Amino acid sequence: MSKIVILGAGISGHVAASHLRRKLDKTHEVIVVSPNSNYQWIPSNIWVGIGRMKSKEILFPLAPLYKKKGIGFKQAKVTSFYPEGDNETEKPFVVAEYVSAEKRGQTERITYDYLINATGPKLNFEATEGLNPGTNKAYSVCTYTHADHANEGLQTLIAEMKKGKEAKIVIGTGHAKATCQGAAFEYILNVEQELRRQKVRDKAKITWISNEYQLGDFGMDGMLLSYGSNIMKSHEMVEMVFEDRNINWILGAGVNKIEDGLAHYETLNGEHKNIEYDFAMLIPSFSGHGFKAFDKNNNDITEKLFKGFMIVDADYTPKPYEDWTVQDWPETYQNPNYKNIFAPGIAFAPPHSISKPRKSPNGTEIFPAPPRTGMPSGITAKLVADNIIDSIKNKKEFLHHKGSMGNMGAACIASAGFGMTNGSGVSITTFPIVPDYKKYPDTMGRKLGKTFGEIGLAGHWLKLMLHYAFIYKAKMKPFWYLIPE
């Protein structure tokens, strides 16, 4: 019998647990450890943040589902790792602290045969002074509770605008190295559409602020894509979208301080500026959770497991940007020092950024961190689960399932406004996620035909359809596994 412990119940953790439980017989334990009591479909938070969906529509409680499916569940947060066990037990274990009401503050050693770290990122709001969501008129849509608060702030402002207030709205990234530009991009377009729907668009000046060097970078160094019968760069497409909606933009901006209605930022040319706002939604930087690891003698071995995020089978050798290749990126998401530990999705430490690193004359790094959300999180979680399943069934390490972001495609459907007849979506498919400049030297490292963009109402319908499809899949309804990651 094998015991597989999954840390985290987001996209990666839930996908891994679902596939493990479906494919392994009940003699094997599958246990999920997560501080969250609910599963939430994060891509729909942007609709919660404008009041077009209720938070209850994007989440459901985990415990009843896991009990029904035979998956163990502990509502707790992991604090430390003991991959060699200790003097009391030879089995590896993690230490978890319960956060559920009935056991709050209690700790438990949870042993495992295989461990999947799918804890995702820490939302590092404190890295930017004053950015805590809901304060200083600044909000977030990173969680459903944040999105609820953002909608409250937005609707309050709209009510004031209906009385004649001229408003300034700022949306984008709230740190010099933040990622998840896609979520901010979706939100700014949905806010703009919501203002039109409520007939106050003429009262608002909307500004996009981002650490991107060019629009449409999205932490992937931009892309050349097919757009209908044309070929254009992603920054040209996003410029077209923003110009059509009269959205201003500030690029190469590292936001470093938030005051009430005032965002301070540094530019790539070293200038220190600020922008006033009445409502802001700024994505924070992501970081690791600060886990500690110890050997069997209680010596600190954190550096064997973590480099901020978890170390996996990537090439972390420092090298100039010009020497970065797709071969640097991991394929199995296995920790090289402890072969029974894996980290798919956002939990793994990337070998480097995807976008070109840039610094201001003051030495401040201002560029997006690499995205690993959504589709890549699901794909990497499934391949980790499949490798563990094969290893258990073959009674030896069996890592035949591989998938690097350097040879993996991703599809993103960004909502550009909610509405069954007047909504819109920006559909972007890219292959590969990490550009391969050697294989595709003339097309910005991507394969044309597999890298394309579309804008229109059909994109909104597809985004909405995927919302319901992935909630269905996450609830493990009949034949859920036929829906791809």
C-alpha positions in Angstrom: 0.0 0.0 0.0 1.2 3.5 -0.9 0.3 6.8 0.8 0.2 9.8 -1.5 -0.1 13.2 0.3 -1.0 16.3 -1.8 -0.4 19.7 -0.3 -2.9 22.2 -1.6 -6.3 21.9 -3.2 -6.1 24.5 -6.0 -6.0 23.6 -9.7 -2.8 21.5 -9.4 -3.6 19.8 -6.1 -7.2 19.0 -7.0 -6.3 17.7 -10.4 -3.6 15.4 -9.0 -5.8 14.1 -6.2 -8.7 13.4 -8.7 -6.6 11.4 -11.1 -4.8 9.5 -8.4 -8.0 8.4 -6.7 -9.6 7.4 -10.0 -6.7 5.3 -11.2 -5.5 3.7 -7.9 -7.4 1.1 -6.0 -8.5 1.8 -2.5 -5.6 -0.1 -0.9 -3.6 3.1 -1.6 -4.3 6.3 0.4 -4.7 9.7 -1.2 -4.8 12.5 1.2 -5.1 16.3 0.6 -3.8 18.8 3.1 -5.0 22.3 2.5 -5.9 25.4 4.7 -8.8 26.1 2.4 -12.2 24.5 3.1 -13.4 25.3 -0.4 -12.3 24.7 -4.0 -12.6 27.8 -6.1 -12.4 28.2 -9.9 -10.1 31.2 -9.8 -10.4 32.2 -13.5 -14.0 33.3 -12.8 -13.0 35.7 -10.0 -12.9 38.5 -12.4 -16.7 38.2 -12.9 -17.2 38.1 -9.2 -15.2 41.3 -9.0 -17.7 43.2 -11.2 -20.8 41.7 -9.6 -21.8 39.6 -12.6 -21.3 36.3 -10.7 -21.7 35.5 -7.0 -18.8 33.9 -5.2 -21.0 30.9 -4.4 -21.1 30.1 -8.1 -17.4 29.6 -8.4 -16.7 27.4 -5.3 -17.9 24.4 -3.4 -16.8 22.7 -0.1 -14.0 20.1 -0.4 -14.7 17.9 2.6 -18.0 16.4 1.5 -16.7 15.7 -2.1 -13.5 14.1 -0.8 -15.3 12.0 1.7 -17.7 10.7 -1.1 -14.7 10.0 -3.4 -12.5 8.3 -0.8 -9.9 11.0 -0.6 -8.6 12.0 2.8 -8.8 15.6 3.7 -7.1 17.6 6.4 -7.8 21.4 6.7 -4.4 22.4 7.7 -1.3 24.3 6.6 2.1 22.6 6.3 5.0 24.3 8.1 7.9 22.0 7.7 9.2 19.1 5.7 11.2 16.0 7.0 12.0 14.1 3.8 14.2 11.6 5.7 12.0 11.2 8.7 13.7 11.7 12.1 14.9 9.8 15.1 11.3 8.8 16.0 10.3 7.5 12.6 12.1 6.5 9.4 9.2 7.4 7.2 9.3 10.9 5.6 6.7 13.3 6.9 5.4 16.9 6.9 4.3 18.8 9.9 0.9 20.4 9.5 -1.0 22.8 11.7 -4.8 22.6 11.7 -6.8 25.7 10.8 -10.2 24.1 11.0 -12.3 25.4 14.0 -12.4 22.0 15.8 -8.7 21.5 15.7 -7.3 25.0 15.3 -3.6 25.2 16.4 -3.1 21.5 16.8 -0.2 20.0 14.8 0.2 16.6 13.2 2.9 14.6 11.5 1.6 13.3 8.2 3.8 10.5 6.8 3.9 9.7 3.1 5.4 7.5 0.5 4.9 10.2 -2.2 4.5 13.9 -1.7 3.0 16.4 -4.2 3.7 20.0 -3.2 0.9 21.9 -5.0 0.7 24.8 -2.5 0.9 27.4 -5.2 2.2 30.9 -4.4 2.0 33.1 -1.3 0.2 36.3 -2.4 3.0 38.6 -1.3 1.0 41.8 -0.7 3.4 42.9 1.9 6.2 43.2 -0.7 4.5 46.4 -1.8 3.9 48.9 1.1 0.2 49.6 1.5 -1.1 47.0 -1.0 -3.1 44.9 1.4 -6.4 44.3 -0.4 -9.3 46.4 0.6 -7.1 49.2 2.1 -6.1 52.5 0.4 -8.9 52.0 -2.2 -6.8 49.2 -3.7 -8.3 45.7 -4.3 -7.4 42.3 -5.5 -9.3 39.5 -7.4 -6.8 36.7 -6.4 -9.4 35.0 -4.2 -13.1 34.9 -4.2 -13.2 37.0 -0.9 -10.9 39.5 -2.5 -13.1 39.6 -5.6 -16.2 40.2 -3.4 -14.5 43.2 -1.7 -13.4 44.5 -5.1 -17.0 44.4 -6.4 -18.2 46.3 -3.3 -15.6 49.0 -3.9 -16.4 49.2 -7.5 -20.2 49.4 -7.0 -19.7 52.1 -4.4 -17.6 54.1 -6.9 -20.2 53.6 -9.7 -22.9 54.9 -7.4 -20.9 58.1 -6.8 -20.2 58.3 -10.6 -24.0 58.2 -11.2 -24.2 61.3 -9.0 -21.6 63.1 -11.2 -18.2 62.1 -9.8 -15.3 62.0 -12.3 -13.3 58.9 -11.4 -9.8 57.6 -12.0 -9.4 53.8 -12.2 -6.0 52.0 -12.2 -5.7 48.3 -12.9 -2.5 46.2 -13.5 0.4 44.9 -11.5 1.3 46.1 -8.0 5.0 45.1 -7.9 8.0 45.4 -10.1 8.2 41.6 -10.6 4.5 40.6 -10.3 3.0 38.0 -12.7 -0.6 37.1 -13.6 -1.0 40.1 -16.0 -3.7 38.0 -17.7 -6.0 38.3 -14.7 -5.5 42.1 -14.5 -6.0 42.3 -18.3 -9.4 40.5 -18.0 -10.4 42.6 -15.1 -9.7 46.0 -16.7 -11.8 45.0 -19.8 -14.6 43.8 -17.6 -14.6 46.9 -15.5 -14.7 49.0 -18.6 -17.7 47.0 -19.9 -19.4 47.3 -16.6 -19.1 51.0 -16.6 -20.7 51.1 -20.1 -23.5 48.8 -18.9 -24.2 51.1 -16.0 -23.9 54.2 -18.3 -21.1 55.9 -16.5 -18.2 55.1 -18.8 -17.9 58.8 -19.8 -17.2 59.6 -16.1 -14.1 57.4 -15.9 -10.4 57.6 -16.9 -9.1 54.1 -17.0 -5.3 53.3 -16.9 -3.4 50.1 -17.2 -0.2 50.0 -15.2 2.2 47.1 -15.7 5.8 46.0 -15.3 5.7 44.7 -18.9 8.1 46.3 -21.4 5.4 46.1 -24.0 1.7 45.4 -23.9 0.9 41.7 -24.5 4.0 40.5 -22.8 2.0 38.6 -20.2 5.2 37.3 -18.7 5.9 35.2 -21.8 8.1 37.8 -23.7 5.2 38.6 -26.1 4.5 36.6 -29.2 3.9 36.7 -32.9 0.5 35.4 -33.7 -2.0 34.7 -36.4 -5.0 37.0 -36.2 -7.6 36.1 -38.9 -5.7 36.4 -42.2 -3.1 38.7 -40.6 0.0 38.2 -38.6 0.6 40.6 -35.7 2.6 40.9 -32.5 0.7 40.5 -29.3 1.4 44.1 -28.2 -0.3 45.3 -31.4 -3.4 43.3 -30.6 -3.6 44.5 -27.0 -2.9 48.1 -28.2 -5.9 47.7 -30.6 -8.1 46.4 -27.8 -7.1 49.2 -25.4 -7.4 51.9 -28.0 -10.9 50.7 -29.0 -12.0 51.0 -25.3 -10.1 54.2 -24.6 -7.9 52.7 -22.0 -4.6 54.4 -21.3 -1.4 52.5 -20.4 1.8 52.9 -18.4 4.5 50.3 -19.0 7.8 49.4 -17.5 6.4 50.5 -14.1 7.4 48.9 -10.8 4.8 49.9 -8.2 6.5 50.1 -4.9 4.2 52.0 -2.5 0.4 52.5 -2.2 -1.2 55.3 -0.3 -4.8 56.2 0.0 -5.7 56.9 -3.7 -2.1 57.2 -4.8 0.2 54.6 -6.4 4.0 55.3 -6.4 6.1 53.6 -9.1 9.6 53.5 -10.6 10.1 53.5 -14.3 12.7 51.6 -16.4 14.5 54.9 -17.0 14.8 55.4 -13.2 12.2 58.0 -12.7 10.0 58.0 -9.6 6.4 58.9 -10.4 2.9 58.4 -9.0 -0.7 58.1 -10.2 -3.9 59.1 -8.5 -6.9 56.8 -8.4 -10.3 56.4 -6.9 -10.3 52.6 -7.4 -7.4 50.3 -8.1 -6.9 46.5 -8.6 -3.3 45.6 -8.5 -1.9 42.1 -8.7 0.7 41.4 -6.0 4.0 39.6 -6.4 4.0 35.8 -5.8 6.5 34.1 -3.5 7.1 30.8 -1.9 5.5 30.1 1.5 8.8 30.1 3.5 8.7 26.4 4.3 11.6 24.9 6.2 13.1 21.4 5.7 15.1 19.2 8.1 17.1 16.0 7.8 16.7 13.0 10.2 19.1 14.7 12.7 17.1 17.9 12.6 19.7 19.8 10.6 18.3 22.5 8.3 18.3 21.3 4.7 15.9 23.8 3.3 18.2 24.6 0.4 17.8 21.0 -0.9 14.1 21.5 -1.4 13.5 25.1 -1.9 14.7 28.0 -3.9 11.9 30.3 -2.9 9.6 27.8 -4.6 10.4 24.0 -4.7 13.5 22.8 -6.6 12.6 20.4 -9.4 14.4 18.9 -12.4 15.2 22.3 -14.0 18.6 23.7 -14.9 19.2 26.4 -12.2 22.7 27.2 -13.4 23.1 31.0 -13.5 23.6 32.1 -17.1 23.1 35.2 -19.3 19.7 35.8 -20.9 21.2 35.0 -24.4 22.0 31.5 -23.1 18.6 30.6 -21.8 17.0 27.6 -23.6 13.8 25.6 -23.4 16.0 22.7 -22.1 16.4 24.7 -18.8 12.7 24.0 -17.9 11.6 20.9 -15.9 9.9 17.9 -17.5 8.9 15.7 -14.5 8.7 18.2 -11.6 10.6 15.8 -9.4 12.9 17.1 -6.7 16.4 15.9 -7.6 17.4 15.2 -3.9 14.3 13.4 -2.8 12.8 11.4 -5.7 9.4 10.8 -4.0 8.6 14.6 -3.9 7.1 16.5 -6.8 6.0 20.1 -7.4 3.7 20.9 -10.3 2.0 24.2 -11.2 3.1 27.4 -9.5 4.8 25.5 -6.7 7.9 24.7 -8.7 10.8 27.1 -8.9 11.3 28.3 -12.4 14.9 28.3 -13.7 14.6 31.9 -14.8 12.0 34.3 -16.1 10.5 34.0 -19.6 10.4 37.7 -20.3 13.8 39.4 -20.8 15.0 40.8 -17.5 15.4 44.6 -17.3 16.7 46.9 -14.7 16.3 50.6 -14.1 19.4 52.8 -13.7 18.8 52.5 -9.9 19.2 48.7 -10.1 15.5 47.9 -9.7 14.5 44.8 -11.6 11.2 45.6 -13.5 9.8 42.7 -15.5 7.2 40.0 -15.1 7.8 36.7 -13.4 6.9 33.6 -15.4 3.3 32.6 -15.4 2.5 28.9 -14.4 -1.3 29.3 -13.8 -4.3 27.7 -15.4 -3.7 25.2 -18.1 0.0 24.5 -17.3 -0.9 23.9 -13.7 -3.5 21.2 -14.6 -1.3 19.5 -17.2 1.8 19.3 -15.0 -0.4 18.0 -12.1 -1.8 15.2 -14.2 1.6 14.1 -15.5 3.0 14.0 -11.9 0.0 11.9 -10.8 0.4 9.6 -13.8 4.1 9.1 -13.0 3.3 8.3 -9.4 0.6 5.8 -10.5 3.0 4.1 -12.9 5.8 4.0 -10.3 3.4 2.3 -7.8 2.1 -0.2 -10.3 5.6 -1.1 -11.6 7.1 -1.1 -8.1 9.9 1.1 -9.3 10.5 4.7 -10.5 8.7 5.1 -13.7 8.7 8.6 -15.1 7.6 8.2 -18.7 5.1 11.1 -18.6 7.0 14.3 -19.4 5.9 17.8 -20.2 8.1 20.9 -20.3 6.7 24.4 -20.7 9.2 24.6 -23.5 7.3 22.0 -25.6 3.8 22.6 -24.1 1.1 24.8 -25.5 -1.5 26.7 -23.6 -4.8 28.3 -24.5 -6.1 31.3 -22.6 -9.5 32.8 -23.1 -9.5 36.2 -21.5 -12.9 37.7 -20.8 -13.2 41.1 -22.4 -16.7 41.9 -21.0 -19.5 39.8 -19.6 -22.7 39.6 -21.6 -24.6 36.9 -23.6 -25.2 39.2 -26.5 -22.7 42.0 -26.0 -19.9 40.3 -24.2 -16.5 39.6 -25.7 -13.4 37.4 -25.2 -9.8 37.6 -26.3 -8.7 34.0 -27.2 -5.0 33.5 -27.3 -3.3 30.1 -28.0 0.5 29.9 -27.7 2.9 27.1 -28.5 5.3 26.7 -26.8 4.8 28.6 -23.6 8.5 29.2 -23.2 9.7 30.5 -26.6 12.1 28.2 -28.5 14.2 30.7 -30.5 16.3 28.0 -32.0 13.4 26.0 -33.4 11.3 29.0 -34.4 13.9 31.8 -34.9 11.7 33.9 -37.3 8.5 33.9 -35.4 9.6 35.1 -31.9 10.2 31.5 -30.7 6.6 30.3 -31.3 5.0 28.2 -34.0 2.6 30.1 -36.2 -0.7 28.3 -36.7 -0.5 27.1 -33.1 -0.1 30.6 -31.8 -3.0 32.7 -32.7 -5.5 35.3 -31.4 -9.2 36.0 -31.8 -11.5 38.6 -30.4 -15.3 38.4 -30.3 -18.6 37.3 -28.7 -17.8 33.7 -29.3 -14.8 34.0 -27.0 -17.1 35.1 -24.1 -19.5 32.1 -24.8 -16.5 29.8 -24.7 -15.1 31.3 -21.5 -18.5 30.9 -19.9 -18.9 27.3 -21.1 -15.5 26.5 -19.7 -16.5 27.9 -16.3 -19.3 25.4 -16.1 -17.3 22.6 -17.6 -14.4 22.9 -15.2 -16.7 23.3 -12.2 -18.3 20.0 -13.4 -14.9 18.4 -13.7 -13.7 19.6 -10.3 -16.8 18.1 -8.7 -15.8 14.8 -10.3 -19.2 14.3 -11.9 -19.7 11.3 -14.3 -17.0 11.1 -17.0 -15.3 14.3 -15.6 -11.9 12.9 -16.7 -12.9 13.2 -20.4 -12.6 17.0 -20.0 -9.0 17.9 -20.8 -6.9 19.9 -18.3 
